[in-house]
Amino acid sequence: MVTEPYPALVVPAVGKHSATIIFVHGLGDSGHGWKAAAETLGQNPSLQHIKWVLPHAHSRPVTVSNGKEIPAWFDICLNALKGSEEQHEHVKVTPSGDLQKVACNGFEDREGILQSVQILNDIIKEEIESGLGADRIVLGGFSQGGALSLLTGLTTEHKLGGVIALSALLHLQKELKDLITQHARSLPIFWAHGDADSLAPTKLVDQSVDFLTSFGISRLEQEEFGKPGLAFVTYAGLGHSSSPDELRDMGQFMSRVVPVDTV
């Protein structure tokens, strides 16, 4: 039985394809939202060998949108995300398809997160089966997509070339110790964040970074990114979005972890 590829926008490499980045969009977006960035970075001579795979999330009811169906990789509740101790409502879909609001606290959509992690693993597998080495694959994303990229990169059986997380938090921290792989400690990670981000506050992101380094993953300076370990870079005045400076640094990271194949 042939499995259909997961829906994605593919931006081909400008030159000879020898590396791939799978870049995952955020809440309410689609792969098309990152096409311009892919095409712009593809003009860089050091990145013209890289193909971009930009998957599209399916629509689902999302708590932060009052149960409205929007493209999302998993459900999300803003109060829980911000660490609120107040009780809040989580939208549950009943077997009949109706929406039911239930009170909850500290909600994380474990099932939705792990389902989307599996989607990314399937896309990684497709690239490997096409003949590409796992070390020539970079996994990246923004917001929800960045969170998924972190979790997938740290837990996948494949030793990837690198991981990029923009404006992201680390989810399922209580389970990570049982999921993280040995080769995660040698994984190059570029984690970028704006200090004016109100949706993923710096305090929570710093806690995520500290939690991750507690597993023995080295903390790197910005000029060291591309080496095994975690380079966390903060951008002054940047909110929950990307910027030309951030994209420039992302491109530099990519050129270091999956350089042009000169063979």
C-alpha positions as CSV (number, residue, x, y, z in Angstrom):
1,M,0.0,0.0,0.0
2,V,1.4,3.4,-1.0
3,T,1.1,6.1,1.6
4,E,0.3,9.6,0.2
5,P,2.8,12.3,1.2
6,Y,1.6,14.7,3.8
7,P,0.3,18.0,2.2
8,A,3.1,20.4,1.8
9,L,4.4,23.2,-0.4
10,V,7.8,22.4,-1.9
11,V,10.2,25.1,-2.9
12,P,12.9,23.4,-5.0
13,A,16.6,24.0,-4.5
14,V,17.9,26.7,-6.9
15,G,20.9,24.6,-7.6
16,K,21.7,20.9,-7.3
17,H,19.7,19.5,-4.4
18,S,21.8,18.0,-1.6
19,A,20.0,19.1,1.6
20,T,16.5,19.8,2.8
21,I,14.9,22.0,5.4
22,I,11.4,21.0,6.6
23,F,10.0,24.3,8.0
24,V,6.8,24.2,10.0
25,H,4.4,27.2,10.2
26,G,2.6,28.5,13.3
27,L,-1.0,28.7,14.4
28,G,-3.5,29.9,11.8
29,D,-1.0,29.9,9.0
30,S,0.0,27.5,6.2
31,G,3.2,26.5,4.4
32,H,2.5,29.3,2.0
33,G,3.2,31.8,4.7
34,W,6.9,30.9,4.6
35,K,7.3,30.6,0.8
36,A,8.7,34.2,0.5
37,A,11.3,33.6,3.2
38,A,12.3,30.3,1.5
39,E,12.7,32.0,-1.9
40,T,14.6,34.9,-0.4
41,L,17.1,32.7,1.5
42,G,17.4,30.5,-1.6
43,Q,19.0,33.3,-3.5
44,N,22.0,33.1,-1.1
45,P,24.8,31.3,-2.9
46,S,25.5,29.2,0.2
47,L,21.9,28.0,0.4
48,Q,21.0,27.2,-3.2
49,H,21.5,23.5,-2.7
50,I,18.6,23.4,-0.1
51,K,15.1,22.3,-0.9
52,W,12.3,23.6,1.3
53,V,9.4,21.4,2.4
54,L,6.6,23.6,4.0
55,P,3.9,21.3,5.4
56,H,0.3,22.6,6.0
57,A,-1.5,21.9,9.2
58,H,-5.1,20.7,9.1
59,S,-7.8,22.8,10.6
60,R,-9.1,21.8,14.1
61,P,-11.0,23.5,17.0
62,V,-8.6,25.6,19.0
63,T,-9.2,26.7,22.5
64,V,-7.4,30.1,22.2
65,S,-9.8,30.9,19.3
66,N,-12.9,29.9,21.3
67,G,-13.2,26.6,19.6
68,K,-13.1,28.0,16.1
69,E,-11.5,25.7,13.5
70,I,-8.2,27.1,12.2
71,P,-5.0,25.5,10.9
72,A,-3.2,24.2,14.0
73,W,-0.7,21.5,14.7
74,F,-2.2,21.0,18.2
75,D,-4.7,22.7,20.5
76,I,-3.5,25.5,22.6
77,C,-4.8,27.5,25.6
78,L,-3.1,30.8,26.1
79,N,-3.7,30.9,29.9
80,A,-2.0,27.5,30.3
81,L,0.8,28.6,28.0
82,K,1.5,31.6,30.1
83,G,1.5,29.6,33.3
84,S,-1.7,31.0,34.7
85,E,-3.0,29.4,37.9
86,E,-6.6,30.4,37.1
87,Q,-9.0,27.8,35.9
88,H,-9.9,28.2,32.3
89,E,-11.9,26.4,29.6
90,H,-10.6,23.9,27.2
91,V,-12.6,23.0,24.1
92,K,-13.2,19.3,23.8
93,V,-14.6,17.6,20.6
94,T,-17.1,14.9,21.5
95,P,-17.4,11.7,19.5
96,S,-20.4,13.1,17.7
97,G,-18.3,16.1,16.5
98,D,-19.9,18.7,18.9
99,L,-17.8,21.1,20.8
100,Q,-17.9,20.9,24.6
101,K,-16.2,23.3,27.0
102,V,-14.6,21.8,30.0
103,A,-12.7,23.5,32.9
104,C,-9.0,22.7,33.0
105,N,-5.7,24.0,34.4
106,G,-2.2,23.7,32.9
107,F,-3.6,22.2,29.7
108,E,-1.2,20.7,27.1
109,D,-2.6,18.9,24.0
110,R,-0.4,15.8,24.4
111,E,-2.3,13.8,21.8
112,G,-2.2,16.5,19.2
113,I,1.4,17.3,19.8
114,L,2.5,13.7,19.5
115,Q,0.4,13.2,16.4
116,S,2.1,16.2,14.7
117,V,5.5,14.9,15.8
118,Q,4.7,11.7,14.0
119,I,3.8,13.7,10.9
120,L,7.2,15.4,10.9
121,N,8.9,12.0,11.4
122,D,7.1,10.7,8.4
123,I,8.2,13.7,6.3
124,I,11.8,13.1,7.5
125,K,11.5,9.4,6.5
126,E,10.3,10.4,3.0
127,E,13.4,12.6,2.5
128,I,15.7,9.8,3.7
129,E,14.0,7.3,1.4
130,S,14.6,9.6,-1.5
131,G,18.3,9.1,-0.9
132,L,19.2,12.0,1.4
133,G,21.2,11.4,4.6
134,A,19.5,12.4,7.9
135,D,22.4,14.6,8.6
136,R,21.5,16.6,5.5
137,I,18.1,17.4,6.8
138,V,17.3,20.5,9.0
139,L,14.0,20.7,10.9
140,G,12.7,24.2,11.7
141,G,9.6,26.1,12.5
142,F,7.9,29.2,13.9
143,S,5.8,29.3,17.1
144,Q,3.8,26.0,17.2
145,G,6.0,24.8,14.3
146,G,9.2,25.7,16.3
147,A,7.9,23.8,19.3
148,L,7.2,20.7,17.2
149,S,10.6,21.0,15.6
150,L,12.4,21.1,18.9
151,L,10.4,18.1,20.3
152,T,10.8,16.1,17.1
153,G,14.5,16.9,16.7
154,L,15.2,15.9,20.3
155,T,13.2,12.6,20.1
156,T,13.5,11.3,16.6
157,E,15.5,8.2,15.9
158,H,17.3,10.1,13.1
159,K,20.3,12.2,13.8
160,L,19.5,15.4,11.9
161,G,21.7,18.1,10.6
162,G,20.2,20.7,12.9
163,V,17.0,22.2,14.4
164,I,15.7,25.8,14.2
165,A,13.1,27.1,16.6
166,L,11.7,30.7,16.2
167,S,9.5,32.2,18.9
168,A,8.9,28.8,20.4
169,L,8.5,27.0,23.7
170,L,9.4,23.5,24.7
171,H,6.3,21.3,25.3
172,L,5.9,18.0,27.2
173,Q,8.8,18.8,29.5
174,K,7.6,16.3,32.1
175,E,7.9,13.5,29.5
176,L,11.0,14.6,27.7
177,K,13.4,12.7,30.0
178,D,11.9,9.5,28.7
179,L,11.7,10.6,25.1
180,I,15.0,12.4,24.4
181,T,17.6,10.4,22.4
182,Q,21.3,10.1,23.1
183,H,22.2,11.9,19.9
184,A,20.2,14.9,21.0
185,R,23.2,16.1,23.0
186,S,25.2,16.5,19.8
187,L,22.4,18.2,17.8
188,P,23.0,21.7,16.6
189,I,20.1,23.9,17.7
190,F,19.4,27.6,16.8
191,W,16.7,29.0,19.0
192,A,15.7,32.6,18.3
193,H,13.3,34.8,20.3
194,G,12.2,38.4,20.4
195,D,12.4,40.1,23.8
196,A,9.0,41.8,23.0
197,D,7.2,38.6,22.4
198,S,4.0,38.7,24.5
199,L,2.6,35.3,23.3
200,A,5.7,33.4,24.3
201,P,7.1,35.5,27.1
202,T,10.9,35.6,27.6
203,K,10.6,34.3,31.1
204,L,8.9,31.1,29.9
205,V,11.3,30.7,27.0
206,D,14.3,31.1,29.4
207,Q,12.8,28.4,31.6
208,S,12.5,26.1,28.5
209,V,16.1,26.8,27.5
210,D,17.3,26.1,31.1
211,F,15.3,22.9,31.2
212,L,16.8,21.7,27.9
213,T,20.4,22.4,29.0
214,S,19.7,20.4,32.2
215,F,19.9,17.3,29.9
216,G,23.6,18.0,29.1
217,I,23.0,19.9,26.0
218,S,25.7,22.6,25.8
219,R,24.8,26.3,25.7
220,L,26.6,28.1,23.0
221,E,27.4,31.7,22.2
222,Q,25.8,33.1,19.0
223,E,29.1,33.1,17.1
224,E,29.3,29.3,17.8
225,F,26.0,28.3,16.4
226,G,26.2,25.4,14.0
227,K,28.2,23.4,16.5
228,P,26.7,20.7,18.6
229,G,24.6,22.3,21.3
230,L,22.1,25.1,21.8
231,A,22.6,28.7,20.6
232,F,19.8,30.9,22.0
233,V,19.7,34.3,20.4
234,T,17.4,37.2,21.5
235,Y,16.4,40.0,19.2
236,A,15.7,43.4,20.7
237,G,12.2,44.8,20.1
238,L,11.0,41.8,18.2
239,G,7.5,40.5,19.0
240,H,5.9,37.2,18.0
241,S,7.2,37.4,14.5
242,S,10.3,37.1,12.4
243,S,12.7,39.8,11.2
244,P,15.3,40.2,8.5
245,D,18.1,39.9,11.1
246,E,16.6,36.7,12.5
247,L,16.2,35.2,9.0
248,R,19.8,36.2,8.1
249,D,21.1,34.3,11.2
250,M,18.9,31.4,10.4
251,G,20.4,31.2,6.9
252,Q,23.9,31.4,8.3
253,F,23.1,28.5,10.7
254,M,21.7,26.4,7.8
255,S,24.9,27.1,5.7
256,R,27.0,25.7,8.6
257,V,25.0,22.6,9.5
258,V,24.3,21.5,5.9
259,P,27.0,23.2,3.8
260,V,27.2,23.0,0.0
261,D,28.1,19.4,-1.0
262,T,31.4,19.8,-2.8
263,V,31.8,16.2,-3.7
